C-alpha cells in the first residue's frame, strides 16, 4: 500500500483527474511521446513525466549511456570521473557555472542552494517566488516547524514594487530564490530588478531552473546560483547547483552529502543528454513544437469560452487555464478517454519526440475532450 496512492503527488488520480472514475491509474512503459497503461492502452503524452523528459522517453543515446554505466557497476567507493566531466559541461553551457554540486532531485538541489547562500552570507531569511519542492525550508505545510516558516516570505512574480517592499520589510536576506517562468515569461525589468535588488541587499540570487534549464534559451540576467534538473537527466534522477567557484566553496563549510549523489548512471545519462541537445539543436526544435502547441491552445481557448479562461506559460511549457477545478478535471478525464495524457494545470510540455503530427493529434484529442465537457455544461 502507498499512502496517498503514489509517492509523487502530481501523479495521484485526484491531482491528474480530480478523482473522476474511468481514468488510467498506473503505467507499464513509455517510449517517445507515448505511455502505455496497466491495461495496455496507448496514450499520446504532453505531461512528459512532469517535464522531466525533453528528448522523449527511452531516447536511444541516453539509454545506451545509462546501460553502459549499469554494466560498469552503477556506483562505487570513489568519486566517478563523470562527476567532474558533467561539472565541466555545465560550466561550458551555463553562465557563471564555474563549479557544481549534484543531487538526485530538484527539491534537494534548491535546498542546497539556500544552504550555500546561508553559509555564504551568515544570514537565514529568504524570499521565494514559485514552487521549490517539498522540503521544510520552502513549505508552510502541516508538520513544518513555525520557526522555519518564519524564515521565508513569498513574493509575487513579475512584480517589482512588491519585491522592493518585501526586501525593505524583511530582516537581512540570505537569498532571493525565484523560478524564472511562472505562468508567463519574465519581464526584463523584473529580472534586472531581481539582480540589482539582491546585490544591494547582499543576498544571493538563485534561479530555480529545474523546469526551464536547457529546455529554454538563457535569460537576460545571470543569477548568482543556478539550479538545474528535470531535462538534464531526461528521466534519470539528477539535479545540480552551479555558480562561481568562490560562492560554491561555501558548500565545503557545511554538510551537504548523499550516498547516491554520485552513482554514475544518472551522471553518464546527463552527459549524453547534453550531447543530444548540442548536436540536434533541441532548444530550437522544442521552441517550434511548443509554438505549434501553444497556438493550438489559443484557438481552443477561443472556441471553448464556457470552459476555458485562457492560455498560460511559454511555448515550451504551456497550459490551459479553466473556469473551475471541476471543469479542468472533466477535460483531463475526457482527454484520457480519447487517448491523451493532458495536464490540467501548469504545465504541458513538448519533447524532441513530438512531431508536428503528434502535436496536431494532441490538439485534436483535446478538442474532442472540450466538446464532450461543454455538451454537459
C-alpha positions in Angstrom: 0.0 0.0 0.0 1.2 3.5 -0.9 -0.3 6.2 1.5 -1.9 8.8 -0.7 -1.8 6.4 -3.7 1.6 7.5 -5.2 4.9 8.8 -3.8 4.7 11.5 -6.5 1.9 13.9 -5.5 1.2 15.1 -9.0 0.6 11.5 -10.2 -2.3 11.0 -7.8 -5.7 10.4 -9.5 -7.2 13.5 -7.7 -4.3 15.6 -9.0 -4.5 14.5 -12.6 -8.2 13.9 -13.0 -9.9 15.3 -9.9 -10.6 11.8 -8.6 -13.0 11.1 -11.5 -13.6 7.4 -12.4 -12.7 5.6 -15.6 -9.2 7.1 -16.0 -5.8 5.4 -16.2 -4.1 4.9 -12.8 -0.9 3.0 -13.5 1.5 2.7 -16.4 3.8 -0.1 -17.5 6.1 1.6 -20.1 6.8 4.7 -22.1 8.6 5.4 -25.4 9.0 8.6 -27.4 6.0 10.7 -26.5 3.7 7.8 -25.7 2.7 6.0 -22.5 1.0 2.6 -22.0 -1.2 2.0 -19.0 -1.6 -1.2 -17.0 -4.3 -2.4 -19.4 -2.0 -2.0 -22.4 -3.8 1.1 -23.7 -1.6 3.7 -25.5 -1.7 7.4 -24.8 -0.2 10.4 -26.5 1.5 12.3 -23.7 2.0 16.1 -23.2 2.7 15.8 -19.4 6.1 14.2 -20.2 6.8 13.0 -16.6 6.0 16.5 -15.2 8.6 18.0 -17.6 11.4 15.6 -16.6 11.7 14.3 -20.2 12.7 16.7 -23.0 14.2 14.3 -25.6 11.4 11.7 -25.4 11.1 8.6 -23.3 13.8 6.0 -23.8 15.9 8.1 -26.1 18.4 5.6 -27.5 21.5 7.7 -26.9 20.6 8.3 -23.3 19.5 4.6 -22.8 22.9 3.5 -24.2 24.8 5.7 -21.9 22.8 4.5 -18.9 23.2 0.9 -19.8 26.9 1.3 -20.1 27.0 2.8 -16.6 25.0 -0.1 -15.2 27.4 -2.6 -16.8 30.3 -0.7 -15.3 28.9 -1.2 -11.8 26.4 1.7 -11.2 28.1 3.1 -8.1 31.3 2.7 -6.2 33.5 3.8 -3.3 35.4 6.6 -5.2 34.1 9.7 -7.0 33.3 8.8 -10.6 35.1 10.6 -13.4 31.7 11.5 -14.8 31.1 13.9 -11.9 33.9 16.2 -12.9 33.1 15.8 -16.6 29.5 16.9 -16.1 30.6 19.8 -14.0 32.8 20.9 -16.9 29.9 20.6 -19.4 27.6 22.6 -17.2 30.4 25.3 -16.8 30.5 25.5 -20.6 26.7 25.6 -21.0 25.6 27.9 -18.2 26.9 31.4 -17.4 28.9 31.7 -14.3 28.7 28.0 -13.5 32.3 27.5 -12.6 31.5 24.8 -10.0 28.6 22.4 -9.4 27.3 20.0 -6.8 25.0 17.1 -7.9 21.8 15.7 -6.3 19.0 13.2 -7.0 16.1 15.7 -7.0 15.3 19.3 -7.7 14.0 19.7 -4.2 17.3 18.6 -2.8 19.2 20.9 -5.1 17.3 24.1 -4.3 17.6 23.3 -0.6 21.3 23.0 -1.1 21.4 26.4 -2.9 19.7 28.0 0.0 22.1 26.3 2.5 25.0 27.6 0.4 23.6 31.1 0.4 23.1 31.0 4.2 26.6 29.9 4.8 28.0 32.5 2.4 26.0 35.4 3.9 25.8 34.2 7.5 22.1 35.1 7.3 18.9 33.0 7.5 15.9 34.7 5.8 14.9 34.1 2.2 12.4 35.4 -0.3 10.8 33.0 -2.8 8.8 33.1 -5.9 7.4 30.0 -7.4 7.4 26.3 -6.4 10.7 25.0 -5.0 9.9 21.5 -3.7 8.5 19.8 -0.6 11.3 20.2 1.9 10.8 22.1 5.1 12.7 25.3 4.2 10.2 26.1 1.3 6.9 24.9 2.7 4.2 26.1 5.2 2.6 22.6 5.3 1.5 20.8 8.3 4.5 19.3 10.1 6.8 22.2 9.2 8.0 24.0 12.4 6.7 27.5 12.7 10.3 28.8 13.3 11.3 27.6 9.8 8.2 29.1 8.2 9.1 32.5 9.6 12.4 32.4 7.8 10.7 32.5 4.3 8.5 35.0 2.7 6.8 34.7 -0.7 6.7 37.4 -3.4 4.6 37.6 -6.5 6.0 37.0 -10.0 6.9 39.9 -12.2 6.1 42.5 -9.5 9.0 44.9 -9.0 7.3 47.1 -6.4 6.3 44.1 -4.3 9.9 42.8 -4.5 11.2 46.1 -3.2 8.7 46.3 -0.4 9.5 42.7 0.7 13.2 43.4 0.8 12.6 46.6 2.8 10.3 44.8 5.2 12.5 41.7 5.7 15.4 41.0 8.0 18.8 40.8 6.2 18.4 38.3 3.5 20.5 35.2 2.7 18.8 34.6 -0.7 16.2 35.5 -3.2 15.0 32.3 -4.9 12.8 32.6 -8.0 11.5 30.4 -10.8 12.2 32.5 -13.9 8.9 31.4 -15.5 5.7 31.3 -13.5 2.7 31.1 -15.8 4.4 33.6 -18.2 7.7 34.8 -19.5 9.7 37.0 -17.1 9.7 40.8 -17.8 13.2 42.1 -18.4 12.6 44.8 -15.8 11.7 42.1 -13.3 14.9 40.2 -14.0 17.0 43.3 -13.8 15.3 44.3 -10.5 16.0 40.9 -9.0 19.7 41.2 -9.9 20.0 44.8 -8.7 18.0 44.3 -5.5 19.7 41.1 -4.5 23.1 42.7 -4.9 22.2 45.9 -3.0 20.7 43.7 -0.2 23.8 41.5 0.0 21.6 38.5 -0.8 22.4 35.5 -3.2 20.1 35.5 -6.2 19.1 31.9 -7.0 17.3 30.9 -10.2 15.4 27.7 -9.8 15.6 26.5 -13.3 14.6 22.9 -12.7 11.8 23.2 -15.3 13.5 25.7 -17.7 17.2 24.9 -17.9 18.3 23.5 -21.3 14.6 23.5 -22.4 14.5 27.3 -22.8 17.2 29.7 -24.1 19.1 31.6 -21.4 17.6 34.7 -19.7 18.9 38.2 -20.0 20.2 38.2 -16.4 22.7 35.8 -14.8 21.9 34.8 -11.2 24.5 34.0 -8.5 23.4 30.4 -8.4 21.5 28.3 -11.0 19.6 25.1 -10.0 19.1 22.6 -12.9 17.2 19.4 -13.0 14.5 17.5 -14.9 15.5 17.9 -18.6 19.3 17.4 -17.9 18.6 13.8 -16.9 15.8 13.0 -19.4 14.0 10.9 -16.8 17.1 9.9 -14.7 17.3 11.3 -11.2 19.8 14.1 -11.3 19.9 17.8 -10.4 22.6 20.4 -9.8 23.5 23.6 -8.1 26.0 25.7 -10.1 27.7 29.0 -9.6 31.0 30.9 -9.2 33.7 28.8 -7.5 34.1 31.3 -4.6 30.4 31.1 -3.8 30.1 27.4 -4.3 33.0 26.9 -1.9 30.5 27.6 0.9 29.3 24.0 0.3 32.5 22.7 1.9 31.9 24.7 5.1 28.6 22.9 5.8 27.4 19.3 5.4 25.8 18.6 2.1 26.1 15.0 1.1 24.2 11.9 -0.1 25.4 8.3 -0.7 23.9 8.1 -4.2 24.6 11.7 -5.3 27.5 10.2 -7.3 26.0 7.0 -8.7 27.2 7.3 -12.3 24.2 6.1 -14.2 22.5 9.5 -14.0 25.7 11.3 -14.4 26.5 9.5 -17.6 22.9 9.9 -18.8 23.1 13.6 -18.3 26.4 13.8 -20.3 24.5 12.0 -23.1 21.6 14.4 -22.8 23.8 17.5 -23.2 25.4 15.8 -26.3 22.0 15.4 -27.9 20.9 19.0 -27.0 24.0 20.3 -28.7 24.1 18.1 -31.7 20.4 18.2 -32.6 19.6 21.8 -31.8 17.0 20.6 -29.3 16.1 24.1 -27.9 15.1 25.3 -31.4 13.0 22.3 -32.1 11.3 22.5 -28.7 10.5 26.1 -29.4 9.0 25.3 -32.8 6.9 22.4 -31.5 5.9 24.4 -28.4 4.8 27.3 -30.6 2.6 24.9 -32.5 1.0 23.6 -29.3 0.5 27.0 -27.8 -1.1 28.4 -30.9 -3.5 25.4 -30.9 -4.3 26.0 -27.3 -5.1 29.6 -28.1 -7.6 28.5 -30.8 -9.2 26.0 -28.5 -9.5 28.6 -25.7 -11.3 31.0 -28.1 -13.6 28.2 -29.2 -14.5 26.9 -25.7 -15.0 30.0 -23.6 -17.6 28.2 -21.5 -14.9 26.0 -20.0 -11.5 27.7 -20.7 -10.5 31.1 -19.4 -7.1 31.4 -21.2 -3.7 30.1 -22.1 -0.7 30.5 -19.8 3.0 29.7 -19.9 5.5 29.9 -22.7 5.6 27.7 -25.8 7.9 25.0 -24.4 5.8 24.7 -21.3 2.2 26.0 -21.5 -1.3 25.0 -20.4 -5.0 25.9 -20.5 -6.5 27.8 -17.6 -10.0 26.7 -16.7 -13.1 28.4 -15.2 -13.0 26.0 -12.3 -11.4 22.8 -10.9 -14.4 20.7 -11.8 -14.1 21.7 -15.5 -10.4 21.1 -15.6 -10.8 17.6 -14.1 -13.5 16.7 -16.5 -11.4 17.8 -19.5 -8.4 15.9 -18.3 -10.5 12.8 -17.8 -12.2 13.0 -21.2 -8.8 13.7 -22.8 -7.6 10.4 -21.4 -10.7 8.7 -22.8 -9.6 10.0 -26.2 -6.0 8.8 -25.7 -4.3 11.9 -24.4 -2.5 12.5 -21.1 -3.1 16.2 -20.6 -2.0 18.3 -17.5 -5.0 20.4 -16.3 -2.6 22.9 -14.7 0.9 24.0 -15.1 2.4 22.7 -17.4 2.2 20.6 -20.6 5.5 20.0 -22.3 6.6 19.2 -25.8 9.7 17.0 -26.4 12.1 16.2 -29.2 9.9 13.1 -29.8 6.8 15.2 -30.6 6.4 15.5 -34.4 4.1 18.1 -35.9 1.6 15.3 -36.4 1.8 14.3 -32.7 1.1 17.9 -31.7 -1.8 18.1 -34.0 -3.2 14.8 -32.8 -2.9 16.0 -29.2 -4.8 19.2 -30.0 -7.5 17.2 -31.9 -8.0 14.8 -28.9 -8.1 17.8 -26.5 -10.7 19.5 -28.8 -12.8 16.3 -28.5 -12.5 16.4 -24.8 -13.5 20.0 -24.6 -16.5 19.3 -26.8 -17.6 16.5 -24.5 -17.4 18.6 -21.4 -19.1 21.6 -23.0 -22.1 19.5 -24.0 -22.7 18.6 -20.3 -22.4 22.2 -19.1 
